[in-house]
Amino acid sequence: MMTQETEKVRKQMQMVCIDDLVPRNHLLRLIDKAIDWTFIYDLVRDTYSDGMGRPSIDPVTLIKIPLIQYLYGIKKHAADNQRD
C-alpha cells in the first residue's frame, strides 16, 4: 500500500547531467576525443536531403552504435530482443 509520503517522493523530479555520470577517463570518452567524427558528414552528404522527408538519424550516431556494440560484445539490436 502506498502512503501519501511515498507518493510525494515518487512525484519528485531530479535533474541529472549524463556527463557527470561517466568518468573522465572512460574508454568511450577517450575514443571520442581521439577521433574527429566530422569526416562522416562529408562521406554521406549526397545521401542525406535537407528539408525533405522525415528527420534523419545523425550519421555519426549510426557509425558509433555498431562501434559500441563491437567494443562491448553486444550482438543484437535492442528491437530484435523484443521479437525473441
Contacts in CASP RR format, 6 or more apart in sequence:
PFRMAT RR
TARGET T0000
AUTHOR 0000-0000-0000
METHOD contacts of the structure
MODEL  1
MMTQETEKVRKQMQMVCIDDLVPRNHLLRLIDKAIDWTFIYDLVRDTYSD
GMGRPSIDPVTLIKIPLIQYLYGIKKHAADNQRD
2 10 0 8 1.000
22 28 0 8 1.000
22 29 0 8 1.000
23 29 0 8 1.000
27 71 0 8 1.000
28 68 0 8 1.000
28 71 0 8 1.000
31 67 0 8 1.000
37 60 0 8 1.000
37 63 0 8 1.000
37 64 0 8 1.000
40 59 0 8 1.000
40 60 0 8 1.000
40 63 0 8 1.000
41 59 0 8 1.000
41 60 0 8 1.000
43 59 0 8 1.000
44 59 0 8 1.000
48 56 0 8 1.000
48 59 0 8 1.000
68 74 0 8 1.000
69 75 0 8 1.000
END
